[in-house]
Amino acid sequence: MSKPRLSKVQKEILGRFAADMQESGCDAIVVIGSSTRQNKTRSFVAQYGNELLCNSLIQHAFQTETFIYQELEVPEEDQDE
């Protein structure tokens, strides 16, 4: 399986994002994305920082099967519309 190529713009965005996150105190940053072209979906994983922690985060992300969604409360004024 070949490693998906990121565009120059994607690399720049990921680089700036990772730098900002590290400045805010993050030890490890993992970005997981996907794109679809010609009915083929490809995913990518970019990791920055502590390699062992990044690998643990990636493993956790791929093993997580359920997500918890917070229910949004609608203000009473909007419920009548």
C-alpha positions as CSV (number, residue, x, y, z in Angstrom):
1,M,0.0,0.0,0.0
2,S,1.6,3.3,-1.1
3,K,1.7,6.2,1.2
4,P,-0.8,8.9,0.2
5,R,0.7,12.1,-1.1
6,L,-0.3,15.4,0.5
7,S,-0.5,18.5,-1.5
8,K,1.8,21.5,-0.8
9,V,-1.2,23.4,0.7
10,Q,-2.1,20.4,2.9
11,K,1.5,20.2,4.2
12,E,1.6,23.9,4.9
13,I,-1.8,23.8,6.8
14,L,-0.7,20.7,8.8
15,G,2.7,22.3,9.6
16,R,1.1,25.6,10.9
17,F,-1.5,23.7,12.9
18,A,1.1,21.4,14.5
19,A,3.3,24.4,15.4
20,D,0.4,26.2,17.0
21,M,-0.7,23.2,18.9
22,Q,2.9,22.6,20.2
23,E,3.1,26.2,21.3
24,S,-0.1,25.8,23.3
25,G,1.5,22.9,25.2
26,C,0.6,19.7,23.3
27,D,3.2,16.9,23.5
28,A,1.8,14.9,20.6
29,I,-0.4,15.9,17.7
30,V,-2.1,13.4,15.4
31,V,-4.2,14.5,12.4
32,I,-6.2,11.9,10.6
33,G,-7.9,12.8,7.3
34,S,-9.4,11.3,4.2
35,S,-10.2,12.3,0.6
36,T,-12.2,10.7,-2.1
37,R,-11.3,10.8,-5.8
38,Q,-12.8,8.7,-8.5
39,N,-14.8,6.6,-6.0
40,K,-11.6,5.7,-4.1
41,T,-11.2,6.9,-0.5
42,R,-7.8,7.3,0.9
43,S,-6.8,8.3,4.4
44,F,-3.7,9.8,5.8
45,V,-2.2,10.1,9.3
46,A,0.2,13.0,10.1
47,Q,1.9,12.9,13.5
48,Y,4.1,15.5,15.3
49,G,5.9,15.4,18.6
50,N,6.4,12.4,21.0
51,E,6.4,9.4,18.7
52,L,5.3,6.9,21.3
53,L,2.4,9.0,22.4
54,C,1.4,9.7,18.8
55,N,1.4,5.9,18.1
56,S,-0.8,5.4,21.2
57,L,-3.2,8.1,20.0
58,I,-3.4,6.6,16.6
59,Q,-4.1,3.2,18.0
60,H,-6.8,4.6,20.3
61,A,-8.4,6.5,17.4
62,F,-8.7,3.4,15.2
63,Q,-9.9,1.2,18.0
64,T,-12.6,3.6,19.2
65,E,-15.9,2.3,17.9
66,T,-18.4,4.5,19.7
67,F,-18.6,8.2,20.0
68,I,-20.4,10.2,22.6
69,Y,-22.3,13.2,21.2
70,Q,-23.5,15.9,23.4
71,E,-27.2,16.8,22.8
72,L,-27.7,20.4,22.0
73,E,-30.3,22.3,24.0
74,V,-32.6,24.4,21.9
75,P,-33.7,27.7,23.5
76,E,-37.4,27.8,24.2
77,E,-37.9,30.7,21.8
78,D,-36.6,28.6,18.9
79,Q,-38.7,25.5,19.6
80,D,-42.0,27.2,18.5
81,E,-40.7,27.9,15.0
